[in-house]
């Protein structure tokens, strides 16, 4: 994506600065999607965006900070998508939740490769103050989304921490499953025969099955803690009244 302002035109207004920043981020994303195993250099990102290398440093300290911004946008987008759609109640709350957890995950192909580089590559090269700010906002968003899920499933307040943990486990499961289902191209080429199919399952189907098992087990556990069928009755009978 080439900067529409052009490198020689200085971004003066807040809108122009946002546009230039977005063009740098978009250029970084396009390069990453071409070779997701490694982050491109700042020079390559600047060239792709049509700006001078020095211009990129006005907006981002390092290439990792660009990809942290991308990752933040993707994760917040996923969580916001869940919250927004849960405002509309389906007759089957559990299946509605499963669809929401999967739909965004399927349709954002760069979320998982970015996430797979998060700890080892991206976050280790970020200023501690900036990283703490990122983590603080992400934790707040996770709690807000978990609260929306808990209310959607009609769970009492005392299950708040358990629901937050379950949402984090969901993310961890999807990330791990994506890595199993999407090995590097050089490895994937070796796994073409039917005898290797078990080593490279379909991401969508295996994730759907895994999440259903995770969340069904979660609901069952909450039911036991409630001392009976109270949770399941509230969950499946809520919309019948």
C-alpha positions as CSV (number, residue, x, y, z in Angstrom):
1,X,0.0,0.0,0.0
2,X,1.6,3.3,-1.1
3,X,1.1,6.3,1.1
4,X,-1.4,8.6,-0.7
5,X,0.3,11.7,0.7
6,X,3.6,10.9,-0.9
7,X,6.9,10.9,0.9
8,X,7.7,14.5,0.2
9,X,4.4,15.8,1.5
10,X,4.5,16.2,5.3
11,X,1.6,14.9,7.3
12,X,0.4,17.9,9.2
13,X,-3.2,17.3,10.4
14,X,-4.2,14.6,12.8
15,X,-6.1,12.9,10.0
16,X,-3.1,13.0,7.7
17,X,-0.9,11.5,10.4
18,X,-3.4,8.7,11.1
19,X,-3.6,8.0,7.3
20,X,0.2,7.8,7.1
21,X,0.4,5.6,10.1
22,X,-2.2,3.3,8.7
23,X,-0.4,3.1,5.4
24,X,2.8,2.0,7.2
25,X,0.8,-0.7,9.1
26,X,-1.0,-1.9,6.0
27,X,2.3,-2.1,4.1
28,X,3.8,-4.2,7.0
29,X,0.8,-6.5,6.9
30,X,1.0,-7.0,3.2
31,X,4.7,-8.0,3.5
32,X,4.1,-10.2,6.4
33,X,1.4,-12.2,4.6
34,X,3.8,-12.8,1.7
35,X,6.4,-14.4,4.1
36,X,4.7,-14.9,7.5
37,X,7.7,-16.9,9.0
38,X,9.8,-13.7,9.5
39,X,9.2,-10.0,10.1
40,X,10.3,-7.8,7.2
41,X,12.8,-5.0,7.8
42,X,11.9,-1.4,8.4
43,X,13.5,-0.5,5.1
44,X,11.2,-3.0,3.3
45,X,8.1,-1.7,5.1
46,X,9.0,1.9,4.2
47,X,9.6,1.0,0.6
48,X,6.3,-0.8,0.4
49,X,4.5,2.2,2.0
50,X,6.2,4.6,-0.3
51,X,7.8,6.7,2.5
52,X,11.4,7.3,3.6
53,X,12.8,4.9,6.2
54,X,13.1,7.8,8.7
55,X,9.4,8.5,8.3
56,X,8.5,5.1,9.7
57,X,10.5,5.9,12.9
58,X,8.3,8.9,13.5
59,X,5.4,6.6,14.1
60,X,7.1,3.4,15.3
61,X,10.3,2.8,17.3
62,X,10.9,-0.7,15.8
63,X,9.4,-3.1,13.3
64,X,8.1,-5.1,16.2
65,X,6.1,-2.2,17.4
66,X,4.3,-2.1,14.0
67,X,3.4,-5.7,14.4
68,X,2.3,-5.3,18.0
69,X,-0.1,-2.6,16.8
70,X,-1.4,-5.0,14.2
71,X,-1.8,-7.7,16.7
72,X,-3.6,-5.4,19.1
73,X,-6.0,-4.4,16.4
74,X,-6.7,-8.0,15.5
75,X,-7.2,-9.3,19.0
76,X,-9.4,-6.3,20.0
77,X,-11.3,-6.8,16.8
78,X,-12.0,-10.5,17.6
79,X,-13.1,-9.7,21.2
80,X,-15.2,-6.7,20.1
81,X,-16.9,-8.8,17.5
82,X,-17.9,-11.4,20.1
83,X,-19.3,-8.7,22.4
84,X,-21.3,-6.9,19.7
85,X,-22.9,-10.1,18.3
86,X,-23.8,-11.4,21.8
87,X,-26.2,-8.4,22.1
88,X,-28.5,-10.4,19.8
89,X,-29.7,-13.6,21.5
90,X,-30.1,-16.8,19.6
91,X,-32.4,-19.7,20.7
92,X,-29.3,-21.8,21.3
93,X,-26.9,-19.7,23.3
94,X,-24.0,-22.2,23.2
95,X,-24.1,-22.7,19.5
96,X,-24.3,-19.0,19.0
97,X,-21.2,-18.5,21.1
98,X,-19.4,-21.3,19.1
99,X,-20.2,-19.6,15.8
100,X,-18.9,-16.2,17.1
101,X,-15.7,-17.7,18.5
102,X,-15.0,-19.4,15.1
103,X,-16.3,-16.8,12.6
104,X,-13.7,-14.1,13.2
105,X,-11.0,-16.6,13.7
106,X,-11.6,-18.1,10.3
107,X,-11.9,-14.8,8.5
108,X,-8.7,-13.1,9.8
109,X,-5.9,-15.2,8.3
110,X,-3.1,-13.0,9.8
111,X,-4.3,-13.1,13.4
112,X,-2.8,-16.6,14.1
113,X,0.5,-16.2,12.3
114,X,1.0,-12.9,14.1
115,X,0.0,-14.4,17.4
116,X,2.4,-17.3,16.9
117,X,5.3,-14.8,16.8
118,X,4.0,-12.7,19.7
119,X,6.0,-13.9,22.7
120,X,9.2,-15.1,21.0
121,X,9.7,-12.3,18.4
122,X,7.4,-9.3,18.8
123,X,7.0,-8.7,22.5
124,X,10.6,-9.3,23.4
125,X,11.7,-6.4,21.3
126,X,9.2,-3.9,22.7
127,X,9.8,-1.2,25.2
128,X,8.6,-2.3,28.6
129,X,6.3,0.7,29.1
130,X,4.7,0.2,25.7
131,X,4.3,-3.5,26.3
132,X,2.7,-3.0,29.7
133,X,0.2,-0.6,28.1
134,X,-0.6,-3.1,25.5
135,X,-1.1,-5.9,28.0
136,X,-3.2,-3.7,30.3
137,X,-5.6,-2.8,27.6
138,X,-5.8,-6.4,26.4
139,X,-6.5,-7.7,29.9
140,X,-9.3,-5.1,30.2
141,X,-10.8,-6.2,26.9
142,X,-10.6,-9.9,27.8
143,X,-12.5,-9.1,31.1
144,X,-15.1,-7.1,29.3
145,X,-15.7,-9.9,26.7
146,X,-15.7,-12.6,29.3
147,X,-18.4,-10.6,31.2
148,X,-20.5,-10.4,28.0
149,X,-20.1,-14.2,27.5
150,X,-21.0,-14.9,31.2
151,X,-24.1,-12.8,30.9
152,X,-25.0,-14.5,27.6
153,X,-24.7,-17.9,29.2
154,X,-26.7,-16.6,32.2
155,X,-24.0,-17.5,34.7
156,X,-23.8,-15.9,38.1
157,X,-21.2,-13.3,39.0
158,X,-19.2,-15.8,41.1
159,X,-18.2,-17.5,37.8
160,X,-16.6,-14.4,36.4
161,X,-13.0,-15.5,37.0
162,X,-13.7,-18.9,35.6
163,X,-15.2,-17.4,32.4
164,X,-12.2,-15.1,31.9
165,X,-9.9,-18.1,32.2
166,X,-12.0,-20.1,29.8
167,X,-11.9,-17.3,27.2
168,X,-8.1,-17.2,27.5
169,X,-8.0,-21.0,27.1
170,X,-10.1,-20.6,24.0
171,X,-7.5,-18.2,22.5
172,X,-4.7,-20.6,23.5
173,X,-6.4,-23.6,22.0
174,X,-7.2,-21.8,18.7
175,X,-3.6,-20.6,18.4
176,X,-2.1,-24.0,19.1
177,X,-4.5,-25.7,16.8
178,X,-3.7,-23.2,14.0
179,X,0.0,-24.0,14.4
180,X,-0.7,-27.7,14.1
181,X,-2.9,-27.3,11.1
182,X,-0.7,-24.9,9.3
183,X,3.0,-26.1,9.3
184,X,5.5,-24.1,7.2
185,X,5.2,-24.7,3.4
186,X,8.4,-26.7,3.3
187,X,7.0,-29.2,5.8
188,X,3.4,-29.1,4.4
189,X,4.8,-30.3,1.0
190,X,6.1,-33.4,2.7
191,X,2.7,-34.2,4.2
192,X,0.7,-34.7,1.0
193,X,-0.1,-38.4,1.3
194,X,-3.2,-39.7,3.0
195,X,-1.1,-41.4,5.7
196,X,-0.1,-37.9,7.0
197,X,-3.6,-36.5,7.1
198,X,-3.8,-37.1,10.9
199,X,-0.8,-34.7,11.3
200,X,-2.4,-31.8,9.4
201,X,-6.1,-31.7,10.3
202,X,-8.6,-29.1,9.0
203,X,-8.4,-26.0,11.2
204,X,-12.1,-25.0,11.0
205,X,-13.6,-28.5,11.7
206,X,-11.1,-29.5,14.4
207,X,-11.4,-26.1,16.1
208,X,-15.2,-26.2,16.1
209,X,-15.1,-29.7,17.7
210,X,-12.5,-28.8,20.2
211,X,-14.2,-25.6,21.3
212,X,-17.6,-27.4,21.7
213,X,-15.9,-29.9,24.0
214,X,-14.1,-27.2,26.0
215,X,-17.1,-25.1,26.6
216,X,-19.5,-28.0,27.2
217,X,-17.0,-29.2,29.9
218,X,-16.9,-25.7,31.3
219,X,-20.7,-25.5,31.6
220,X,-20.8,-28.9,33.2
221,X,-18.2,-27.8,35.8
222,X,-20.2,-24.7,36.6
223,X,-23.3,-27.0,37.0
224,X,-21.5,-29.1,39.5
225,X,-20.4,-26.1,41.5
226,X,-24.0,-24.9,41.5
227,X,-25.0,-28.3,43.0
228,X,-27.3,-29.4,40.3
229,X,-28.7,-28.6,36.9
230,X,-29.3,-24.9,37.7
231,X,-26.7,-23.5,35.2
232,X,-27.8,-25.8,32.3
233,X,-31.5,-25.1,33.0
234,X,-30.9,-21.3,33.0
235,X,-28.7,-21.6,29.8
236,X,-31.1,-23.6,27.7
237,X,-34.4,-22.4,29.0
238,X,-33.7,-18.7,29.2
239,X,-35.1,-17.9,25.8
240,X,-38.2,-20.1,26.2
241,X,-39.9,-17.8,28.6
